[in-house]
């Protein structure tokens, strides 16, 4: 990606090096053995789905920071990608008579406190509608990219754009529909994939951020996190009734729809009978 000369967003909060106090919840099986629930939650809407039944109330972070992280390349990459999402969604909302309130992206390591509860890094990147923030552990994200076979900087940008897509849905009043049923949750997730593609198309048209191979990286990342592929990787039988994010083919199809059309209308995943 061509982000070297781009601006960096100021809406990034770096909590790496902070330790979450009491109330931390262990989720998943860790990187030593990637379990299906971890894979299935990658790029999910919000970890409160698996925290249901537990107290979601904010809890105190009792430990102080162990030292301010350096201005590393990973953090700078995140700030630049987030700036690109802001530079796409702000004018697009304005075109539709709305104001875009950009989310804060929180970098963390190990575990983090959000308005949706305490989440371990094993949850993967997530968006919490309660505080309208995106949460990403860069080390875990890199490990998941390696394990899922979806490397590349644009694959990482797709993750960020997908989670920002959930923030867009939240502002448009669409995110709650995913709580109605598995089918509706799949439609919410596929729309976020489409919105990620829309972002890439608009950013490319405006600032030519893509290089050769970037689109393939994005499509590969979308395919890698299809429910059917994740269930097979986890050694389980494919059970369509349990899908929450869509098949690999569906995720690729909707990401491509946003990429090719670059319009909100093209990302209406709630209208078609067949996804």
C-alpha positions as CSV (number, residue, x, y, z in Angstrom):
1,X,0.0,0.0,0.0
2,X,1.1,3.6,-0.7
3,X,0.7,5.2,2.7
4,X,4.1,6.7,3.3
5,X,3.1,10.3,2.5
6,X,-0.3,10.1,4.0
7,X,-1.5,11.8,7.2
8,X,-1.8,9.9,10.5
9,X,-5.0,9.9,12.4
10,X,-5.1,11.4,15.9
11,X,-7.9,9.0,16.9
12,X,-5.6,6.2,18.0
13,X,-5.2,5.4,21.7
14,X,-2.2,3.2,22.6
15,X,-2.9,1.0,25.6
16,X,-0.1,-1.5,24.9
17,X,1.8,-2.2,28.0
18,X,-1.2,-1.7,30.3
19,X,-2.4,-4.5,32.4
20,X,-6.1,-5.1,33.0
21,X,-7.0,-5.4,36.7
22,X,-9.6,-7.6,38.3
23,X,-12.3,-9.1,36.2
24,X,-10.2,-10.2,33.3
25,X,-11.9,-13.0,31.4
26,X,-9.9,-15.7,29.5
27,X,-11.5,-16.4,26.2
28,X,-10.3,-19.1,23.7
29,X,-7.4,-21.4,23.9
30,X,-4.4,-19.1,23.2
31,X,-2.1,-19.1,20.2
32,X,-0.6,-22.4,21.1
33,X,-3.7,-24.1,19.8
34,X,-6.1,-21.8,17.8
35,X,-9.6,-22.9,18.7
36,X,-12.7,-22.5,16.6
37,X,-14.3,-19.9,18.8
38,X,-11.3,-17.6,18.4
39,X,-11.2,-18.0,14.6
40,X,-15.0,-17.5,14.4
41,X,-14.8,-14.3,16.3
42,X,-12.1,-12.8,14.2
43,X,-13.4,-9.6,12.6
44,X,-16.6,-9.9,14.8
45,X,-18.9,-7.2,15.8
46,X,-18.3,-7.2,19.5
47,X,-17.1,-9.7,22.1
48,X,-20.2,-9.2,24.3
49,X,-21.8,-12.1,22.4
50,X,-19.5,-14.5,24.1
51,X,-19.4,-12.6,27.3
52,X,-23.2,-13.0,27.6
53,X,-24.2,-13.9,31.1
54,X,-21.2,-12.2,32.6
55,X,-21.2,-8.8,34.2
56,X,-20.5,-6.3,31.3
57,X,-20.1,-3.4,33.7
58,X,-16.9,-1.4,33.3
59,X,-14.2,-2.6,35.7
60,X,-11.2,-0.7,36.9
61,X,-7.8,-1.1,35.2
62,X,-5.8,-1.3,38.4
63,X,-2.3,-1.6,36.9
64,X,-0.4,1.3,35.4
65,X,1.4,1.4,32.1
66,X,4.8,-0.3,32.1
67,X,6.3,2.3,29.8
68,X,5.1,4.3,26.8
69,X,5.6,2.2,23.5
70,X,7.8,3.6,20.8
71,X,6.4,5.1,17.7
72,X,6.8,1.8,15.9
73,X,5.9,1.1,12.3
74,X,2.8,-1.0,13.2
75,X,1.3,1.9,15.1
76,X,2.1,4.3,12.4
77,X,0.5,2.0,9.8
78,X,-2.7,1.8,11.9
79,X,-2.9,5.6,12.2
80,X,-2.4,6.0,8.4
81,X,-5.1,3.4,7.5
82,X,-7.5,4.9,10.0
83,X,-6.8,8.4,8.5
84,X,-7.7,6.9,5.1
85,X,-11.0,5.6,6.5
86,X,-11.8,9.1,7.9
87,X,-11.0,10.7,4.6
88,X,-13.4,8.4,2.9
89,X,-16.3,8.3,5.3
90,X,-16.4,12.0,6.3
91,X,-17.2,13.3,2.8
92,X,-19.4,10.3,2.0
93,X,-21.6,11.0,5.1
94,X,-21.6,14.6,4.1
95,X,-22.9,13.7,0.6
96,X,-25.8,12.1,2.3
97,X,-26.5,15.0,4.7
98,X,-25.0,13.3,7.7
99,X,-22.0,14.0,10.0
100,X,-19.4,11.2,10.4
101,X,-18.1,10.9,13.9
102,X,-14.8,9.0,13.5
103,X,-14.2,6.1,16.0
104,X,-11.2,5.8,18.3
105,X,-9.0,2.8,17.5
106,X,-7.5,1.3,20.7
107,X,-4.2,-0.6,20.4
108,X,-3.8,-3.1,23.2
109,X,-1.8,-6.1,24.2
110,X,-2.9,-9.2,26.1
111,X,-6.3,-7.9,27.4
112,X,-8.3,-4.7,27.3
113,X,-11.2,-3.1,29.1
114,X,-14.0,-1.9,26.9
115,X,-17.6,-0.9,27.4
116,X,-18.5,-4.4,26.2
117,X,-16.5,-6.0,29.0
118,X,-12.9,-7.3,29.5
119,X,-11.6,-9.0,26.3
120,X,-8.5,-11.1,25.9
121,X,-6.4,-10.7,22.8
122,X,-7.6,-14.1,21.7
123,X,-11.0,-12.5,20.8
124,X,-9.2,-10.9,17.8
125,X,-10.0,-7.4,16.5
126,X,-13.4,-6.2,17.5
127,X,-15.7,-3.2,17.5
128,X,-17.6,-2.3,20.7
129,X,-20.8,-0.3,20.0
130,X,-21.0,0.6,23.7
131,X,-18.1,3.0,23.5
132,X,-17.9,3.2,19.6
133,X,-14.3,2.1,19.6
134,X,-12.3,-0.4,17.5
135,X,-9.9,-2.6,19.4
136,X,-6.8,-4.3,17.9
137,X,-3.9,-6.3,19.3
138,X,-1.2,-6.0,16.5
139,X,0.8,-9.0,17.7
140,X,-2.3,-11.3,17.7
141,X,-3.4,-9.9,14.4
142,X,-0.1,-10.7,12.8
143,X,-0.1,-14.2,14.2
144,X,-3.7,-14.8,13.0
145,X,-2.7,-13.6,9.5
146,X,0.2,-16.1,9.5
147,X,-2.0,-19.0,10.7
148,X,-4.9,-18.2,8.3
149,X,-2.6,-17.7,5.3
150,X,-3.6,-14.1,4.7
151,X,-0.4,-12.0,4.8
152,X,0.2,-8.5,3.5
153,X,-0.4,-4.9,4.5
154,X,-3.6,-4.6,2.7
155,X,-5.0,-7.7,4.4
156,X,-4.3,-5.9,7.7
157,X,-5.9,-2.8,6.3
158,X,-9.0,-4.8,5.4
159,X,-9.3,-5.9,9.0
160,X,-9.2,-2.3,10.2
161,X,-11.7,-1.2,7.4
162,X,-14.0,-4.0,8.3
163,X,-14.2,-3.0,12.0
164,X,-14.6,0.7,11.0
165,X,-17.4,-0.6,8.8
166,X,-19.2,-1.8,11.9
167,X,-18.8,1.7,13.3
168,X,-20.4,3.1,10.1
169,X,-23.3,0.6,10.5
170,X,-23.7,1.7,14.1
171,X,-24.0,5.3,13.1
172,X,-26.5,4.4,10.4
173,X,-28.6,2.4,12.8
174,X,-27.9,-1.0,11.1
175,X,-25.8,-2.8,13.7
176,X,-28.6,-3.8,16.0
177,X,-30.1,-5.9,13.2
178,X,-27.4,-8.5,13.8
179,X,-28.9,-9.4,17.2
180,X,-32.1,-10.7,15.7
181,X,-30.8,-14.0,14.3
182,X,-27.8,-15.8,12.8
183,X,-29.0,-14.9,9.4
184,X,-29.2,-11.2,10.2
185,X,-25.8,-11.4,11.9
186,X,-24.3,-12.9,8.8
187,X,-25.8,-10.0,6.7
188,X,-24.3,-7.4,9.1
189,X,-20.9,-9.0,8.8
190,X,-21.1,-9.3,5.0
191,X,-22.1,-5.7,4.8
192,X,-19.0,-4.7,6.8
193,X,-17.0,-6.6,4.3
194,X,-18.7,-4.7,1.5
195,X,-18.1,-1.4,3.3
196,X,-14.4,-2.3,3.6
197,X,-14.3,-2.8,-0.2
198,X,-16.2,0.5,-0.7
199,X,-13.5,2.2,1.4
200,X,-10.7,0.7,-0.7
201,X,-12.3,1.8,-3.9
202,X,-12.9,5.4,-2.8
203,X,-9.4,5.7,-1.3
204,X,-7.9,4.4,-4.4
205,X,-9.9,6.7,-6.7
206,X,-8.9,9.7,-4.5
207,X,-5.3,9.0,-3.5
208,X,-4.1,5.8,-5.4
209,X,-3.2,3.9,-2.3
210,X,-3.2,0.4,-3.8
211,X,-0.2,-1.4,-5.3
212,X,0.0,-4.5,-7.4
213,X,-1.2,-7.5,-5.4
214,X,-3.1,-5.5,-2.7
215,X,-6.6,-6.5,-4.0
216,X,-5.6,-10.1,-4.0
217,X,-4.4,-9.7,-0.4
218,X,-7.8,-8.3,0.6
219,X,-9.7,-11.0,-1.2
220,X,-7.5,-13.6,0.3
221,X,-8.1,-12.2,3.8
222,X,-11.9,-12.2,3.2
223,X,-11.8,-15.8,2.0
224,X,-9.6,-16.9,4.9
225,X,-12.2,-15.9,7.6
226,X,-15.3,-17.5,6.0
227,X,-17.2,-19.6,8.5
228,X,-17.0,-22.7,6.4
229,X,-13.2,-22.5,6.1
230,X,-12.8,-21.8,9.8
231,X,-14.9,-24.7,10.8
232,X,-12.9,-27.0,8.6
233,X,-9.7,-25.7,10.0
234,X,-11.0,-26.3,13.4
235,X,-11.6,-30.0,12.5
236,X,-15.3,-29.6,12.8
237,X,-18.1,-30.4,10.4
238,X,-19.4,-27.5,8.4
239,X,-22.7,-26.4,10.0
240,X,-24.4,-23.6,8.0
241,X,-27.0,-23.0,10.7
242,X,-24.2,-21.9,13.0
243,X,-22.7,-19.4,10.6
244,X,-22.2,-15.8,12.0
245,X,-20.0,-14.2,9.3
246,X,-20.8,-16.0,6.0
247,X,-18.9,-18.4,3.9
248,X,-15.6,-17.6,2.2
249,X,-17.4,-17.2,-1.1
250,X,-19.9,-14.8,0.4
251,X,-17.3,-12.7,2.1
252,X,-15.2,-12.4,-1.1
253,X,-18.4,-11.6,-3.1
254,X,-19.5,-8.8,-0.9
255,X,-16.0,-7.4,-0.4
256,X,-15.7,-7.4,-4.2
257,X,-19.1,-5.7,-4.6
258,X,-18.0,-2.8,-2.5
259,X,-14.6,-2.6,-4.3
260,X,-16.2,-2.6,-7.7
261,X,-19.1,-0.2,-7.1
262,X,-17.9,2.1,-4.3
263,X,-21.5,2.9,-3.3
264,X,-23.6,2.4,-0.2
265,X,-26.4,1.1,-2.3
266,X,-24.2,-1.8,-3.5
267,X,-23.7,-2.8,0.1
268,X,-27.3,-3.5,0.9
269,X,-27.0,-7.1,2.2
270,X,-30.4,-7.0,3.9
271,X,-32.4,-6.9,0.6
272,X,-31.3,-10.0,-1.4
273,X,-32.7,-13.4,-0.5
274,X,-29.5,-15.1,-1.6
275,X,-26.3,-13.8,-0.3
